[in-house]
Amino acid sequence: MIRYALKRLWLGAIIISVAMMMMFAMVYLIPGDPASVALGPRATPEMMEALRVRMGLDQPVWRQFLHFYGAVLRGDLGTEVLSNRPVLDVVMEQLPFTLALVVGGITWSVALGIPLGCIAAVRRGGFVDQVIGVLSVAMIAVPSFVVAIYSLLVFAVALQWLPAIGAGEPGDLASRLQHLILPSLAVGLGWIGYISRMVRASMLETLEASHIRTARAFGLTEHRIVYTYALRIAVLPTITLLGVGIGHMLSSSVFAEIVFARPGIGKLVYEAISVRNYPIVSGAVLVTTVFFVLVNVAADILVGLLDPRVRSSFN
């Protein structure tokens, strides 16, 4: 198991390194002078040149990349252009809001997706299975920003059941949770459908396994067979799917944070891109990439712990 975990960690480190190179290339290939955008049209050439030197834009691209890579290895993500604050501090201030949004989306997807998938598998081919299938595909098809806008209009504006904007009062857990319901639903609704279909397919395959037939032969109840024996195996692919889903939820959080006027990484990156604030863009994308890769590595290790067949494939 240790060998398997080390292999996954090594692969994760390679992915992070490649993502850093791609991120650096994409950010610096964007047209426009970041110094002139940051300082505005009234800035003098001397001011713009001083900012370019401060940002390291006067050096060759390869030297800028080496400097960026070395600084990241030291834990230094640079300095924010406008406020002159450390980028890591700015990013870490916004990260908890986005993580809360992602955790809320995962809660919606797991709490509803797994039971719906189990019910559809048990009622295979029936009316309930068909209804759940239609609902699952519909949830997958609707974009997150559409869910965000309409949930805001219906539940916050028309019915006034939930707050419309903001992240809640600091220190008030109830207020924070109320402000989290609608944005997390917008982020996680599509993954309810994904998980439902995944659990249904995996459950159908598991219910045909020999040990399940043996359990039926011994006279165990169908409820115990499904939820005690079959579900433990059928849920394993869902763990891997959730690792991928977290990355999608991180990207979907941009729309939720803008529509609901919430602070977070997505809104921070959006505002930084609009003013060519390269250090903030690079730092925020790097932090979210590292988080995404670590979550996927943790999901793979968890699946390896639960299923020895996965570990043996890496030996």
N, C-alpha and C positions, 0 to 999 in steps of 0.2 A: 504493500500500500504506500509506503514511503517513496519507493521508486516511481510509482504512478503519480503521486502528488508532485514530486520534483520535476517530472517531465511536463506536467501541466503548467507549473510555475515558469519553467524555462520557455515554453511555448508562449505563455502570456507576456514574458519580457520581450521576446522577439516581436510580438504583435504591437506592443507599446512603442518599440523603437521604430518600426515601419510607420506606425501612425504619426509619430513625431515628424518623420521626414516628409510624409505626405501633407501634414498640416502646415509645416513651414513653407513648403513649395506653393500650396494653394493660397495661403495668406499673402505671401510676397509677390505672387503673380497677379494679384488684383490690381487693375489699373488705378492710377491716382497717386498723388504724393501725400503720404500720411502727415507730413509736417505742415503742409499748406492747409489741409483739411482741418487739422487739430487747432491751428492758430487762427484760421479765418482769413478772409481776403485783405484785411488791413495790416497783416503782419509784414514786417520789413524783410528783405532778403537775409539780413544778418540774423534776425530772430529765427527764421526757418532753417538757416544753416546750423545754428547752434542746437536746435532741436534735433536735426538729422544726426549731428555728432553725438548728442546725448543718447539717441535711440540706436546708434551704431549703424545707421543707414548709409554712412559715407564709406563703409568698408565693403570689400567684395562679398558676394552672396555666400561663397563657401566659408569665409571667415565668420560671417554672421551666424551661419548654421553651427559651426563648431563652438562658437561662444555660447549660443543658445543651448546646445546639447550639454556642454560642460556645466553651465549654470544650473540646468535642471537636475543634473546628477548631484549637485551640491545643495539642492533644495531651494534654489533661488529662481523664481519665475519672472524676475524683472521688476520694473517700477512703472506704475500707472502714469500715463503721459500727462493727464490734466491735473490730477490732485497730488502727484508725486508720492503716492503711497505704494507700499509693496503690493504687487499683484496678488500674491498668495493671501494676504489679509482681506483684500476686496472680494476675492473668489470665495473664501471660507465664510464670509459674512452672508453670502447668498446661498451657499450650498445647502444648509439645513432646510430652507424653504422648498427647494427642488426635491430633496430627498423625502421630505414629508409628502409631497405630491406624488412621487413615485410609489412610496409605501402605500399610500391611499389607493392608487390605481391597482397595485398588486392585490390589495385586500378585496377590492371589488371583483377582480378577475378570478381570484381563487375561491372566494366565498360563494360566488354564483356559478362560475364555470365548471368546477368539479362536480357539484350536485347535479347540474343540468346534464353533464356528460354521462354520469352514472344512470340517471333516470332514462335518458335516451337509449343507452345500451340495454338496460333491463327491458324496456318496452320496444325493442327493436322491430321496425316495420309497422308499428302501430300509429295511431293518430297523434299521440303525445310525442313520439319520436319525430314525426314529420313537422309538427309545430315547433319543437325545439330546434330542428335543423333549419327551418326558415328564419327563426329569430336569430340563430347564431350567424348565419350568412349575412343577414341584415345588419347586425352589429359590427361585423367585420367590414362591411362595405361603406358604412357611414364614416366620413373623415372626422378626426377629433375636433377640428375647429368648428365644424357644423354642430356637433354635439355641444360644444362649449357655448356657442351663440344661442342655440335654441333652449338649452337648459337654463341659461341666464334669463332669457325672455320669459320662459314659462314659470319657473320655480322662484325666481328672484323678483321679477318685475310684475308679472300678472298675478300670481298667487301670493307672493311675498312670504313664502315659507322659509326661505334661506337668504342670507346676506348676499349682496351682488358683487362687491369688489373688496379688495384688501385681503390680508392674511389673518385678521383678528387682532384682539388686544394683547400686547405682550404680557406674559405671565398668566393669562386667563385661558386655561386648557379648553374649557367649553366653547369659548369664542373661537379659538383656533380650529377646533374640530368642525364647528358649524361652517366656517369659511372654507374648509377643506373639502366638504362633501361634493359640491358641484364641480370644481376643477378636477378632483380625483376621478369622478365619474366620467368626465370628458376624456381623461387620459386612459382610463382602464376599460371603457366600454367595449372597444374592439377586441380586447384580449379576453373578455368573457366568452366571445364567440370562438376565438382560436382554441382556448383551453377546453371548451365544451366539445368541440369536434375532435381534438386530440385525445381527450379522456374517453370519449365514446369509441373511437377506433381502437385504442389500446385495450379498453375494457372488453370489447367484443373478441379480440384476439386472446385475451387472458381467460375469458370464460370458456374457451374451447380447449384450454390446456388440459393435460392428463391429470394433474393434481387436483384441478377443480372437478373433473368428472369423478375422481376418487372420493372427494369430499361429499359430492352428491350421493355416491353409492353408500357412504356411511350414514346417510340420513340427516346430514346437517341442514339447517334451514337456509333458504335462499338468501335471506337478509344477512345471515352470518357469512355465507360464502362470498357474497358481493362486497360487503363493507369491511370484512375482517381479513379475508385472504386475497381476493382478486384486486381490490382497490390498491393495496400496498404495492403490487407489481405494476398495475396499470398507470399509476401516478408518476412512475419514474421518468417517462419521456416528458411529462409536464414540467419537471424540475429543470431540465435542459431548455425547454421552450421558454420558461420564465426568465432564464438568464439572457436569452436573446430579447425577450420582451422588455426587459429593463432598459436596454439601449433604445428601443423604439419609444418607450415612455419618456425617456430623457429628451428625445427630439420633439415629441408631442407636447412636452411641457412648455415649449416656447409659445404655442398658441394659447394654451390655458392661462399662462402668466400674463400675456398681453390682454386677452379678453377680460379676465377677472382682475386686472391691475394688481397682480401679486408680485412681490419680489422673488427673485430666483436667478439661476444660472442662465436659463433661456433668455429671459428679458435682458440680463446683463450683456450677453453676447450680441443680441440684436442691437442694442443701443451702442455697443462698442464698434460693431461693424459699420454703422451709419456714420461714425466720425473717424473711421480708420484708426481706431485705438488698438494697434496690433498687439501690444503686450497683454491687454485684457483678453483679447480673442484667443491668443495662443495659450495663456495660462488657464482660462476657463475650459477650453476644449481639451487641453492636456489632462486636467484634473478629472473631467467627466470620462475621458477615455480610460484613464487608469482605474477609475471606479468601475466602469463597465467591464473591463478585462478581469479585474479581481473578482467581480461577482460571477462571471462565467467560469473562472477557474474554481471558485468555491462550489458552484453548481456541479461541475464535472467531478470534483472530489467527493461531493455528497452522493452523487449517483454511483461512483465507484465504491463507496462504503456500503451502499445498499444493494448493489448488484455486482457480485464477483466476476461475472462475464465481461463487464466493461474493463476491469483491472487486467484481466488476462489478455485482452486484445493489445495492451501496450507492453507486455512483457516479451 
